[in-house]
Amino acid sequence: MKFSVNKQEKYTVLSLEEETLNTLLAPSLKSEFVILRNEGVRNLILDLSNTSFVDSSGLSAILTANRLWMDEGSFILTGIDHENVKKLITISRLDSVLTIIPTVQESIDYVLMEEIERELNADSDE
């Protein structure tokens, strides 16, 4: 599986560099999500701008990431540029479950705002 990882202090962007996210790649992607979570990545942005096809196994991998980051931090799906991927996410109603933001830069901005909000909430709890 081809992908790139850009780790920053407050977020990590995983860009999938594959045209298809299917049964062959989904297990490797799930493993990568677990590794990143175990390394302490607090906010993950998954960029699918190079991906034009996702099957049910790929959706399962995406949902795994959403569960891993549900309790702490954020999981953002971005780069849903291809019509086939958009349709599958809409048909499966995952657009109501996942945080989907159009671009990587907007996703980064969203994560940074979420981090500020968490810090403010933590300060007010003290």
PATI-505459 format. One record per atom (N, C-alpha, C, CB): atom name; x, y, z. Coordinates in pm, 1 decimal. Glycine has a CB too. Example, Ala and Ser with C-alpha at 12.3 -4.5 7.8 and 13.67 -1.06 7.14 Angstrom:
+------+----------+----------+----------+
! atom !       px !       py !       pz !
+------+----------+----------+----------+
!    N !   1319.0 !   -569.0 !    780.0 !
!   CA !   1230.0 !   -450.0 !    780.0 !
!    C !   1320.0 !   -330.0 !    780.0 !
!   CB !   1130.8 !   -447.3 !    904.6 !
!    N !   1285.0 !   -225.0 !    708.0 !
!   CA !   1367.0 !   -106.0 !    714.0 !
!    C !   1290.0 !      3.0 !    787.0 !
!   CB !   1408.4 !    -59.8 !    572.5 !
+------+----------+----------+----------+
//
This chain:
+------+----------+----------+----------+
! atom !       px !       py !       pz !
+------+----------+----------+----------+
!    N !     84.4 !   -117.4 !      0.0 !
!   CA !      0.0 !      0.0 !      0.0 !
!    C !     88.8 !    123.5 !      0.0 !
!   CB !    -96.0 !     -0.1 !    121.5 !
!    N !     56.3 !    216.4 !    -89.5 !
!   CA !    132.8 !    340.8 !    -99.1 !
!    C !     57.0 !    452.2 !    -27.7 !
!   CB !    159.3 !    378.8 !   -247.9 !
!    N !    129.7 !    521.1 !     59.6 !
!   CA !     71.4 !    633.7 !    131.8 !
!    C !    183.7 !    720.6 !    184.2 !
!   CB !    -20.4 !    585.6 !    247.7 !
!    N !    147.7 !    842.0 !    222.7 !
!   CA !    245.0 !    929.0 !    287.7 !
!    C !    185.0 !    977.4 !    418.7 !
!   CB !    284.8 !   1049.2 !    195.8 !
!    N !    272.7 !   1002.7 !    514.8 !
!   CA !    230.8 !   1050.3 !    646.1 !
!    C !    305.1 !   1179.1 !    675.8 !
!   CB !    257.1 !    943.7 !    756.6 !
!    N !    229.0 !   1281.4 !    709.4 !
!   CA !    286.1 !   1410.3 !    746.8 !
!    C !    247.4 !   1436.4 !    892.4 !
!   CB !    235.7 !   1526.2 !    651.6 !
!    N !    342.8 !   1415.4 !    982.1 !
!   CA !    316.2 !   1433.6 !   1125.5 !
!    C !    353.7 !   1574.3 !   1168.5 !
!   CB !    393.7 !   1329.8 !   1209.4 !
!    N !    260.3 !   1640.0 !   1232.4 !
!   CA !    281.3 !   1771.9 !   1290.7 !
!    C !    250.6 !   1761.2 !   1440.3 !
!   CB !    191.2 !   1881.2 !   1220.7 !
!    N !    273.4 !   1869.5 !   1511.1 !
!   CA !    252.4 !   1865.6 !   1656.3 !
!    C !    107.2 !   1836.1 !   1692.7 !
!   CB !    294.9 !   1997.7 !   1718.8 !
!    N !     13.1 !   1899.2 !   1625.8 !
!   CA !   -128.7 !   1888.2 !   1663.9 !
!    C !   -208.7 !   1792.0 !   1577.6 !
!   CB !   -192.9 !   2023.2 !   1657.8 !
!    N !   -153.4 !   1747.2 !   1465.2 !
!   CA !   -228.6 !   1661.1 !   1374.3 !
!    C !   -133.5 !   1580.0 !   1286.5 !
!   CB !   -323.8 !   1745.0 !   1286.8 !
!    N !   -188.9 !   1477.6 !   1224.8 !
!   CA !   -117.8 !   1397.4 !   1126.3 !
!    C !   -207.6 !   1381.6 !   1005.1 !
!   CB !    -76.5 !   1258.6 !   1184.4 !
!    N !   -149.2 !   1398.8 !    886.2 !
!   CA !   -222.0 !   1376.8 !    761.7 !
!    C !   -169.5 !   1248.2 !    699.2 !
!   CB !   -206.3 !   1498.6 !    663.5 !
!    N !   -259.8 !   1153.0 !    677.9 !
!   CA !   -225.8 !   1031.3 !    605.7 !
!    C !   -290.2 !   1044.3 !    467.8 !
!   CB !   -274.8 !    900.7 !    682.4 !
!    N !   -207.6 !   1052.1 !    364.3 !
!   CA !   -256.6 !   1063.3 !    226.6 !
!    C !   -242.7 !    928.2 !    159.9 !
!   CB !   -179.3 !   1172.8 !    146.9 !
!    N !   -355.0 !    869.6 !    124.9 !
!   CA !   -353.7 !    741.5 !     55.1 !
!    C !   -317.9 !    766.9 !    -90.0 !
!   CB !   -491.1 !    668.5 !     67.0 !
!    N !   -214.9 !    702.7 !   -137.4 !
!   CA !   -168.1 !    722.3 !   -274.4 !
!    C !   -200.4 !    600.0 !   -358.3 !
!   CB !    -16.8 !    751.0 !   -277.1 !
!    N !   -324.3 !    558.4 !   -348.6 !
!   CA !   -376.9 !    444.2 !   -423.3 !
!    C !   -507.6 !    486.8 !   -488.6 !
!   CB !   -398.2 !    319.4 !   -330.5 !
!    N !   -534.0 !    433.9 !   -609.2 !
!   CA !   -660.1 !    465.6 !   -676.5 !
!    C !   -777.7 !    392.0 !   -614.6 !
!   CB !   -650.7 !    431.6 !   -824.0 !
!    N !   -751.0 !    274.2 !   -558.0 !
!   CA !   -859.9 !    196.2 !   -499.7 !
!    C !   -830.1 !    162.1 !   -354.6 !
!   CB !   -883.4 !     68.1 !   -580.1 !
!    N !   -932.2 !    172.7 !   -273.3 !
!   CA !   -925.3 !    128.4 !   -133.5 !
!    C !  -1022.3 !     11.7 !   -124.9 !
!   CB !   -961.9 !    245.7 !    -29.1 !
!    N !   -966.5 !   -108.3 !   -133.3 !
!   CA !  -1050.2 !   -227.4 !   -142.8 !
!    C !  -1005.2 !   -335.1 !    -44.9 !
!   CB !  -1048.1 !   -282.0 !   -284.8 !
!    N !  -1056.4 !   -454.6 !    -64.3 !
!   CA !  -1029.1 !   -568.7 !     22.9 !
!    C !   -879.9 !   -597.0 !     36.9 !
!   CB !  -1099.3 !   -691.7 !    -29.8 !
!    N !   -803.7 !   -570.5 !    -67.4 !
!   CA !   -659.9 !   -597.2 !    -62.6 !
!    C !   -584.5 !   -496.8 !     24.3 !
!   CB !   -602.7 !   -596.0 !   -202.7 !
!    N !   -630.5 !   -371.6 !     25.7 !
!   CA !   -558.4 !   -266.1 !     97.4 !
!    C !   -614.8 !   -234.6 !    235.5 !
!   CB !   -558.8 !   -141.6 !     15.5 !
!    N !   -743.0 !   -260.3 !    255.7 !
!   CA !   -808.9 !   -221.0 !    380.7 !
!    C !   -739.3 !   -275.5 !    505.6 !
!   CB !   -952.2 !   -267.9 !    379.1 !
!    N !   -699.5 !   -402.8 !    510.4 !
!   CA !   -632.2 !   -451.1 !    632.8 !
!    C !   -502.6 !   -375.1 !    663.9 !
!   CB !   -601.1 !   -600.0 !    619.2 !
!    N !   -426.0 !   -341.9 !    561.9 !
!   CA !   -301.9 !   -266.1 !    583.2 !
!    C !   -332.2 !   -126.0 !    633.9 !
!   CB !   -220.0 !   -258.3 !    453.2 !
!    N !   -437.8 !    -65.6 !    580.4 !
!   CA !   -475.7 !     68.5 !    624.4 !
!    C !   -521.8 !     64.9 !    770.1 !
!   CB !   -586.9 !    126.3 !    533.9 !
!    N !   -601.9 !    -35.7 !    805.8 !
!   CA !   -645.3 !    -50.3 !    945.6 !
!    C !   -525.2 !    -63.1 !   1037.6 !
!   CB !   -737.5 !   -172.8 !    961.9 !
!    N !   -428.0 !   -143.1 !    997.4 !
!   CA !   -306.6 !   -160.7 !   1078.1 !
!    C !   -233.1 !    -29.0 !   1094.9 !
!   CB !   -213.8 !   -264.7 !   1014.2 !
!    N !   -224.8 !     47.6 !    988.8 !
!   CA !   -157.1 !    177.7 !    996.2 !
!    C !   -230.3 !    271.1 !   1092.7 !
!   CB !   -148.2 !    242.3 !    855.9 !
!    N !   -363.9 !    266.3 !   1091.3 !
!   CA !   -441.7 !    347.6 !   1185.5 !
!    C !   -409.0 !    309.5 !   1329.2 !
!   CB !   -592.6 !    331.4 !   1159.5 !
!    N !   -403.5 !    180.2 !   1356.7 !
!   CA !   -373.8 !    133.4 !   1493.0 !
!    C !   -233.8 !    177.6 !   1534.7 !
!   CB !   -386.1 !    -21.1 !   1502.1 !
!    N !   -138.1 !    167.0 !   1444.0 !
!   CA !     -1.0 !    208.8 !   1473.7 !
!    C !      2.4 !    358.5 !   1507.0 !
!   CB !     92.8 !    177.7 !   1353.8 !
!    N !    -63.1 !    439.6 !   1423.9 !
!   CA !    -63.4 !    584.5 !   1448.0 !
!    C !   -129.7 !    617.2 !   1581.2 !
!   CB !   -135.7 !    658.2 !   1333.7 !
!    N !   -238.2 !    550.1 !   1611.7 !
!   CA !   -308.1 !    574.9 !   1739.5 !
!    C !   -218.9 !    536.0 !   1856.7 !
!   CB !   -441.8 !    495.9 !   1745.8 !
!    N !   -150.7 !    421.4 !   1844.2 !
!   CA !    -61.2 !    376.3 !   1951.3 !
!    C !     60.8 !    466.4 !   1966.6 !
!   CB !    -16.1 !    233.9 !   1924.7 !
!    N !     98.5 !    535.7 !   1860.6 !
!   CA !    209.5 !    631.7 !   1867.7 !
!    C !    166.6 !    762.4 !   1932.5 !
!   CB !    264.9 !    659.1 !   1728.2 !
!    N !     38.2 !    776.1 !   1961.2 !
!   CA !     -9.2 !    895.9 !   2028.6 !
!    C !    -61.6 !   1005.0 !   1937.6 !
!   CB !     98.7 !    950.8 !   2109.7 !
!    N !    -84.5 !    971.8 !   1810.3 !
!   CA !   -143.3 !   1071.2 !   1720.1 !
!    C !   -281.4 !   1106.0 !   1773.1 !
!   CB !   -151.0 !   1018.1 !   1572.3 !
!    N !   -302.3 !   1233.2 !   1800.3 !
!   CA !   -426.2 !   1279.1 !   1862.4 !
!    C !   -534.0 !   1313.9 !   1760.1 !
!   CB !   -398.3 !   1399.1 !   1949.2 !
!    N !   -492.6 !   1367.1 !   1645.8 !
!   CA !   -585.7 !   1407.8 !   1541.4 !
!    C !   -535.6 !   1354.9 !   1407.8 !
!   CB !   -601.7 !   1562.6 !   1537.5 !
!    N !   -621.7 !   1279.6 !   1338.5 !
!   CA !   -582.7 !   1221.2 !   1210.3 !
!    C !   -670.9 !   1275.6 !   1099.4 !
!   CB !   -591.2 !   1067.5 !   1215.2 !
!    N !   -604.9 !   1317.0 !    991.5 !
!   CA !   -673.7 !   1360.0 !    869.6 !
!    C !   -640.7 !   1256.8 !    762.5 !
!   CB !   -630.6 !   1506.6 !    825.2 !
!    N !   -743.1 !   1190.9 !    710.5 !
!   CA !   -724.6 !   1092.5 !    603.5 !
!    C !   -760.5 !   1158.8 !    471.3 !
!   CB !   -811.9 !    964.2 !    627.6 !
!    N !   -661.0 !   1172.8 !    384.6 !
!   CA !   -678.2 !   1238.0 !    254.7 !
!    C !   -696.7 !   1132.2 !    146.5 !
!   CB !   -556.7 !   1329.1 !    221.7 !
!    N !   -816.0 !   1131.2 !     86.5 !
!   CA !   -847.7 !   1034.9 !    -19.3 !
!    C !   -852.3 !   1100.1 !   -157.4 !
!   CB !   -981.0 !    967.6 !      9.8 !
!    N !   -783.6 !   1212.5 !   -175.3 !
!   CA !   -792.5 !   1283.6 !   -303.1 !
!    C !   -737.3 !   1203.3 !   -420.4 !
!   CB !   -719.0 !   1414.6 !   -293.6 !
!    N !   -650.8 !   1105.7 !   -395.7 !
!   CA !   -597.4 !   1020.8 !   -503.0 !
!    C !   -679.4 !    893.9 !   -523.9 !
!   CB !   -453.8 !    983.5 !   -472.6 !
!    N !   -781.4 !    874.8 !   -442.0 !
!   CA !   -858.2 !    750.6 !   -443.4 !
!    C !   -989.8 !    771.0 !   -517.9 !
!   CB !   -884.9 !    701.2 !   -299.6 !
!    N !  -1010.8 !    689.1 !   -622.5 !
!   CA !  -1131.7 !    703.3 !   -703.5 !
!    C !  -1232.1 !    590.9 !   -681.7 !
!   CB !  -1094.9 !    709.5 !   -848.8 !
!    N !  -1193.2 !    489.0 !   -603.2 !
!   CA !  -1285.6 !    378.7 !   -576.6 !
!    C !  -1264.3 !    326.9 !   -434.8 !
!   CB !  -1266.4 !    264.5 !   -679.8 !
!    N !  -1373.6 !    310.2 !   -362.0 !
!   CA !  -1370.9 !    252.1 !   -227.7 !
!    C !  -1479.1 !    145.3 !   -223.3 !
!   CB !  -1393.0 !    361.6 !   -115.5 !
!    N !  -1445.4 !     27.9 !   -169.0 !
!   CA !  -1548.1 !    -76.0 !   -152.2 !
!    C !  -1585.8 !    -86.7 !     -4.2 !
!   CB !  -1497.4 !   -214.2 !   -206.4 !
!    N !  -1667.0 !   -186.5 !     30.0 !
!   CA !  -1714.8 !   -200.2 !    168.2 !
!    C !  -1600.4 !   -225.1 !    266.1 !
!   CB !  -1816.1 !   -314.0 !    177.7 !
!    N !  -1496.2 !   -293.7 !    224.2 !
!   CA !  -1380.2 !   -314.4 !    311.6 !
!    C !  -1308.6 !   -182.5 !    339.2 !
!   CB !  -1282.5 !   -415.3 !    248.5 !
!    N !  -1302.2 !    -97.9 !    237.7 !
!   CA !  -1242.7 !     34.6 !    255.7 !
!    C !  -1324.0 !    119.4 !    351.7 !
!   CB !  -1230.2 !    105.7 !    121.8 !
!    N !  -1457.4 !    112.1 !    338.6 !
!   CA !  -1543.5 !    184.2 !    432.6 !
!    C !  -1523.4 !    132.9 !    574.7 !
!   CB !  -1691.1 !    170.5 !    391.9 !
!    N !  -1505.8 !      3.7 !    587.8 !
!   CA !  -1481.2 !    -55.8 !    719.6 !
!    C !  -1352.3 !     -0.5 !    780.2 !
!   CB !  -1473.4 !   -209.7 !    709.2 !
!    N !  -1248.6 !     13.1 !    698.8 !
!   CA !  -1121.9 !     68.7 !    747.0 !
!    C !  -1141.2 !    213.2 !    793.9 !
!   CB !  -1014.1 !     62.2 !    636.1 !
!    N !  -1217.0 !    290.4 !    716.6 !
!   CA !  -1243.8 !    429.7 !    752.5 !
!    C !  -1320.8 !    436.2 !    884.7 !
!   CB !  -1323.3 !    500.9 !    640.0 !
!    N !  -1419.2 !    348.2 !    900.8 !
!   CA !  -1496.2 !    345.4 !   1025.9 !
!    C !  -1410.0 !    301.8 !   1144.3 !
!   CB !  -1616.3 !    251.3 !   1012.0 !
!    N !  -1312.4 !    214.5 !   1119.0 !
!   CA !  -1219.2 !    175.4 !   1224.5 !
!    C !  -1143.4 !    298.0 !   1275.7 !
!   CB !  -1120.2 !     68.2 !   1173.0 !
!    N !  -1096.0 !    380.6 !   1183.3 !
!   CA !  -1024.5 !    502.7 !   1223.4 !
!    C !  -1116.8 !    594.8 !   1301.8 !
!   CB !   -968.3 !    576.4 !   1099.9 !
!    N !  -1239.6 !    607.8 !   1256.3 !
!   CA !  -1334.8 !    693.5 !   1326.6 !
!    C !  -1354.1 !    645.8 !   1470.7 !
!   CB !  -1470.0 !    695.9 !   1252.6 !
!    N !  -1364.2 !    515.2 !   1490.4 !
!   CA !  -1378.8 !    459.6 !   1626.8 !
!    C !  -1252.8 !    482.7 !   1709.9 !
!   CB !  -1409.8 !    308.2 !   1620.4 !
!    N !  -1135.6 !    465.4 !   1648.4 !
!   CA !  -1009.9 !    481.4 !   1722.1 !
!    C !   -992.2 !    623.0 !   1776.0 !
!   CB !   -892.4 !    445.8 !   1632.8 !
!    N !  -1039.7 !    721.9 !   1701.9 !
!   CA !  -1020.4 !    861.3 !   1743.1 !
!    C !  -1146.1 !    922.3 !   1804.6 !
!   CB !   -976.8 !    944.6 !   1624.2 !
!    N !  -1249.4 !    842.9 !   1825.8 !
!   CA !  -1376.2 !    895.7 !   1874.1 !
!    C !  -1365.3 !    957.1 !   2013.8 !
!   CB !  -1479.7 !    786.4 !   1874.7 !
!    N !  -1295.4 !    890.6 !   2103.9 !
!   CA !  -1291.8 !    934.4 !   2242.8 !
!    C !  -1193.3 !   1046.7 !   2270.4 !
!   CB !  -1259.1 !    819.4 !   2329.6 !
!    N !  -1092.5 !   1057.3 !   2186.5 !
!   CA !   -992.4 !   1160.9 !   2209.9 !
!    C !   -941.3 !   1211.1 !   2075.9 !
!   CB !   -875.5 !   1107.4 !   2297.2 !
!    N !   -951.6 !   1339.3 !   2055.4 !
!   CA !   -902.7 !   1394.8 !   1930.9 !
!    C !  -1007.9 !   1391.9 !   1822.0 !
!   CB !   -780.8 !   1320.5 !   1886.0 !
!    N !   -959.8 !   1403.3 !   1698.0 !
!   CA !  -1049.5 !   1412.0 !   1583.1 !
!    C !  -1003.0 !   1320.3 !   1471.8 !
!   CB !  -1058.6 !   1555.8 !   1532.4 !
!    N !  -1099.3 !   1267.0 !   1397.9 !
!   CA !  -1072.3 !   1195.7 !   1273.8 !
!    C !  -1148.2 !   1269.2 !   1164.3 !
!   CB !  -1114.6 !   1043.3 !   1282.5 !
!    N !  -1075.0 !   1314.6 !   1064.6 !
!   CA !  -1132.8 !   1392.1 !    955.0 !
!    C !  -1107.2 !   1317.4 !    824.5 !
!   CB !  -1072.8 !   1536.7 !    949.7 !
!    N !  -1209.6 !   1309.2 !    743.1 !
!   CA !  -1197.8 !   1251.6 !    609.5 !
!    C !  -1200.4 !   1367.2 !    510.9 !
!   CB !  -1312.8 !   1147.5 !    579.9 !
!    N !  -1102.7 !   1372.2 !    421.3 !
!   CA !  -1095.3 !   1482.8 !    326.0 !
!    C !  -1056.6 !   1431.1 !    187.9 !
!   CB !   -994.2 !   1589.1 !    373.8 !
!    N !  -1070.4 !   1517.9 !     89.6 !
!   CA !  -1031.6 !   1481.7 !    -46.3 !
!    C !  -1127.9 !   1387.2 !   -114.0 !
!   CB !   -896.9 !   1420.7 !    -45.3 !
!    N !  -1255.0 !   1395.4 !    -78.7 !
!   CA !  -1355.4 !   1310.1 !   -143.0 !
!    C !  -1391.6 !   1378.1 !   -274.7 !
!   CB !  -1483.8 !   1288.3 !    -50.6 !
!    N !  -1301.9 !   1368.7 !   -372.4 !
!   CA !  -1315.6 !   1441.1 !   -498.1 !
!    C !  -1381.2 !   1358.5 !   -608.4 !
!   CB !  -1180.9 !   1487.6 !   -544.2 !
!    N !  -1376.5 !   1228.0 !   -597.1 !
!   CA !  -1425.7 !   1141.3 !   -703.6 !
!    C !  -1571.6 !   1102.7 !   -678.2 !
!   CB !  -1338.0 !   1015.1 !   -715.3 !
!    N !  -1650.9 !   1110.6 !   -781.9 !
!   CA !  -1794.6 !   1088.9 !   -771.4 !
!    C !  -1829.8 !    951.2 !   -714.4 !
!   CB !  -1858.5 !   1105.4 !   -907.1 !
!    N !  -1755.1 !    847.2 !   -753.9 !
!   CA !  -1783.5 !    711.7 !   -702.8 !
!    C !  -1770.1 !    705.1 !   -551.6 !
!   CB !  -1689.4 !    609.3 !   -767.2 !
!    N !  -1668.0 !    769.4 !   -498.9 !
!   CA !  -1644.5 !    769.3 !   -354.4 !
!    C !  -1753.2 !    849.8 !   -284.0 !
!   CB !  -1504.6 !    827.0 !   -321.4 !
!    N !  -1787.9 !    965.8 !   -339.5 !
!   CA !  -1895.2 !   1048.4 !   -281.7 !
!    C !  -2025.5 !    970.4 !   -273.6 !
!   CB !  -1915.9 !   1176.3 !   -364.7 !
!    N !  -2059.7 !    902.5 !   -383.9 !
!   CA !  -2186.0 !    827.3 !   -388.8 !
!    C !  -2188.0 !    717.0 !   -283.7 !
!   CB !  -2207.3 !    766.7 !   -528.8 !
!    N !  -2079.0 !    642.3 !   -271.9 !
!   CA !  -2075.1 !    532.9 !   -175.7 !
!    C !  -2091.2 !    584.2 !    -32.8 !
!   CB !  -1944.4 !    455.3 !   -189.2 !
!    N !  -2024.9 !    692.5 !     -1.2 !
!   CA !  -2035.1 !    749.2 !    134.2 !
!    C !  -2177.1 !    799.1 !    160.6 !
!   CB !  -1933.4 !    865.1 !    153.0 !
!    N !  -2238.7 !    859.5 !     59.7 !
!   CA !  -2375.2 !    908.9 !     74.9 !
!    C !  -2474.6 !    793.5 !     86.9 !
!   CB !  -2412.8 !    998.7 !    -43.4 !
!    N !  -2462.1 !    694.6 !      0.1 !
!   CA !  -2553.5 !    579.7 !      2.0 !
!    C !  -2543.5 !    503.8 !    134.3 !
!   CB !  -2523.1 !    485.0 !   -115.6 !
!    N !  -2422.7 !    490.3 !    184.4 !
!   CA !  -2403.4 !    418.2 !    311.1 !
!    C !  -2434.3 !    505.9 !    432.4 !
!   CB !  -2259.9 !    366.3 !    320.6 !
!    N !  -2470.0 !    631.7 !    406.7 !
!   CA !  -2508.1 !    729.4 !    508.9 !
!    C !  -2394.4 !    763.6 !    605.2 !
!   CB !  -2625.6 !    677.2 !    587.3 !
!    N !  -2272.9 !    739.5 !    561.4 !
!   CA !  -2157.8 !    773.1 !    646.1 !
!    C !  -2132.7 !    922.7 !    651.9 !
!   CB !  -2033.4 !    702.8 !    595.6 !
!    N !  -2193.4 !    997.6 !    560.4 !
!   CA !  -2178.0 !   1142.6 !    565.2 !
!    C !  -2242.2 !   1201.6 !    690.6 !
!   CB !  -2238.8 !   1206.2 !    440.5 !
!    N !  -2329.6 !   1123.9 !    755.5 !
!   CA !  -2390.5 !   1171.3 !    880.7 !
!    C !  -2312.7 !   1123.1 !   1003.5 !
!   CB !  -2536.1 !   1123.9 !    889.8 !
!    N !  -2217.3 !   1032.7 !    982.1 !
!   CA !  -2139.8 !    975.5 !   1093.2 !
!    C !  -1998.9 !   1034.8 !   1099.1 !
!   CB !  -2131.7 !    822.5 !   1079.3 !
!    N !  -1939.0 !   1054.1 !    982.4 !
!   CA !  -1800.7 !   1098.1 !    973.5 !
!    C !  -1791.7 !   1250.0 !    962.5 !
!   CB !  -1732.0 !   1032.6 !    854.4 !
!    N !  -1678.5 !   1304.2 !   1005.0 !
!   CA !  -1649.0 !   1444.9 !    980.7 !
!    C !  -1578.2 !   1452.3 !    846.5 !
!   CB !  -1561.4 !   1507.8 !   1096.3 !
!    N !  -1646.9 !   1508.8 !    747.8 !
!   CA !  -1593.8 !   1517.5 !    612.0 !
!    C !  -1576.9 !   1665.9 !    578.1 !
!   CB !  -1688.5 !   1445.2 !    508.2 !
!    N !  -1454.3 !   1701.1 !    541.9 !
!   CA !  -1420.3 !   1839.5 !    510.0 !
!    C !  -1353.6 !   1839.3 !    372.2 !
!   CB !  -1325.9 !   1903.3 !    620.1 !
!    N !  -1385.1 !   1936.7 !    286.8 !
!   CA !  -1341.3 !   1931.7 !    146.7 !
!    C !  -1190.5 !   1921.9 !    122.2 !
!   CB !  -1390.7 !   2051.0 !     78.4 !
!    N !  -1109.7 !   2003.3 !    191.0 !
!   CA !   -966.3 !   2007.0 !    159.0 !
!    C !   -880.8 !   1977.6 !    282.2 !
!   CB !   -928.3 !   2144.0 !    100.6 !
!    N !   -755.8 !   1943.8 !    255.5 !
!   CA !   -661.5 !   1918.9 !    364.7 !
!    C !   -643.0 !   2045.2 !    448.6 !
!   CB !   -525.4 !   1870.9 !    309.2 !
!    N !   -627.3 !   2160.5 !    382.9 !
!   CA !   -605.1 !   2284.7 !    457.5 !
!    C !   -724.1 !   2318.1 !    546.5 !
!   CB !   -578.0 !   2400.4 !    361.4 !
!    N !   -845.4 !   2301.4 !    495.8 !
!   CA !   -964.0 !   2326.4 !    577.9 !
!    C !   -970.5 !   2227.1 !    693.8 !
!   CB !  -1092.3 !   2317.3 !    492.3 !
!    N !   -926.0 !   2103.9 !    669.0 !
!   CA !   -923.7 !   2001.8 !    773.7 !
!    C !   -825.5 !   2038.8 !    883.7 !
!   CB !   -887.3 !   1865.4 !    714.8 !
!    N !   -709.6 !   2088.7 !    843.5 !
!   CA !   -609.2 !   2133.0 !    940.8 !
!    C !   -666.4 !   2246.5 !   1024.8 !
!   CB !   -478.5 !   2178.4 !    869.6 !
!    N !   -729.5 !   2343.2 !    959.3 !
!   CA !   -789.8 !   2455.9 !   1031.6 !
!    C !   -894.3 !   2406.0 !   1131.0 !
!   CB !   -853.9 !   2555.9 !    932.8 !
!    N !   -974.6 !   2309.3 !   1089.1 !
!   CA !  -1078.5 !   2251.6 !   1175.3 !
!    C !  -1016.0 !   2185.8 !   1298.6 !
!   CB !  -1162.8 !   2148.4 !   1096.9 !
!    N !   -911.5 !   2106.7 !   1276.1 !
!   CA !   -843.6 !   2038.2 !   1386.4 !
!    C !   -784.8 !   2139.6 !   1483.7 !
!   CB !   -732.8 !   1945.3 !   1333.0 !
!    N !   -721.9 !   2243.7 !   1432.6 !
!   CA !   -661.2 !   2343.9 !   1519.6 !
!    C !   -767.8 !   2416.1 !   1602.5 !
!   CB !   -580.9 !   2445.2 !   1436.5 !
!    N !   -883.2 !   2443.5 !   1542.0 !
!   CA !   -993.3 !   2505.3 !   1617.3 !
!    C !  -1045.8 !   2410.1 !   1724.5 !
!   CB !  -1107.9 !   2546.1 !   1522.1 !
!    N !  -1057.1 !   2281.6 !   1690.9 !
!   CA !  -1101.9 !   2181.1 !   1788.8 !
!    C !  -1004.0 !   2174.1 !   1906.6 !
!   CB !  -1115.5 !   2041.2 !   1721.6 !
!    N !   -875.7 !   2180.7 !   1876.8 !
!   CA !   -773.8 !   2176.3 !   1981.9 !
!    C !   -787.1 !   2297.1 !   2075.0 !
!   CB !   -632.4 !   2171.9 !   1920.0 !
!    N !   -807.9 !   2414.8 !   2018.0 !
!   CA !   -826.4 !   2535.4 !   2099.6 !
!    C !   -949.8 !   2518.7 !   2188.2 !
!   CB !   -840.4 !   2662.1 !   2009.6 !
!    N !  -1056.6 !   2466.6 !   2130.3 !
!   CA !  -1179.8 !   2445.6 !   2207.4 !
!    C !  -1157.1 !   2346.7 !   2322.0 !
!   CB !  -1292.4 !   2394.8 !   2115.4 !
!    N !  -1084.4 !   2237.6 !   2295.6 !
!   CA !  -1054.9 !   2139.9 !   2401.7 !
!    C !   -973.3 !   2203.6 !   2514.1 !
!   CB !   -978.9 !   2019.0 !   2343.9 !
!    N !   -873.9 !   2284.7 !   2475.3 !
!   CA !   -790.9 !   2351.1 !   2575.9 !
!    C !   -874.3 !   2446.8 !   2661.3 !
!   CB !   -675.6 !   2427.3 !   2508.4 !
!    N !   -962.9 !   2521.5 !   2596.7 !
!   CA !  -1049.1 !   2614.2 !   2671.2 !
!    C !  -1142.7 !   2538.8 !   2763.9 !
!   CB !  -1130.1 !   2701.7 !   2575.1 !
!    N !  -1197.4 !   2428.7 !   2717.0 !
!   CA !  -1285.6 !   2347.4 !   2801.7 !
!    C !  -1210.0 !   2285.9 !   2918.6 !
!   CB !  -1351.5 !   2236.9 !   2719.2 !
!    N !  -1086.7 !   2243.8 !   2894.0 !
!   CA !  -1006.2 !   2186.8 !   3001.9 !
!    C !   -974.8 !   2293.0 !   3106.8 !
!   CB !   -875.8 !   2126.5 !   2946.3 !
!    N !   -945.7 !   2416.0 !   3061.8 !
!   CA !   -918.4 !   2525.6 !   3154.9 !
!    C !  -1040.4 !   2560.7 !   3238.6 !
!   CB !   -871.3 !   2648.3 !   3079.1 !
!    N !  -1158.5 !   2556.7 !   3176.6 !
!   CA !  -1279.6 !   2591.2 !   3249.2 !
!    C !  -1321.3 !   2481.6 !   3347.3 !
!   CB !  -1392.0 !   2618.5 !   3151.6 !
!    N !  -1275.4 !   2358.2 !   3323.2 !
!   CA !  -1306.4 !   2247.0 !   3413.8 !
!    C !  -1222.1 !   2251.5 !   3540.7 !
!   CB !  -1285.0 !   2113.9 !   3342.8 !
!    N !  -1111.2 !   2322.6 !   3535.2 !
!   CA !  -1019.6 !   2326.4 !   3650.4 !
!    C !  -1064.6 !   2419.9 !   3757.1 !
!   CB !   -882.8 !   2365.3 !   3607.1 !
+------+----------+----------+----------+
//
